[in-house]
Amino acid sequence: MKKTFFKTLSKINKKVLPSYSKRQLDLAKATKFQKALIGWKTWVTKNSL
């Protein structure tokens, strides 16, 4: 149940949220909001695996 939820959430994140790795974002210059999005996507990905 939990894994299915996070896999679905991961697919939604992939379609809705921007990909900073494709834009080659420098983490030292990222805003707090961008860092929060990166953390959110990392947490969801970790839980879906």
Secondary structure, 3 states (H helix, E strand, C coil): CHHHHHHHHHHHHHHHCCCCCCCCCCCCCCCHHHHHHHHHHHHHHHHHC
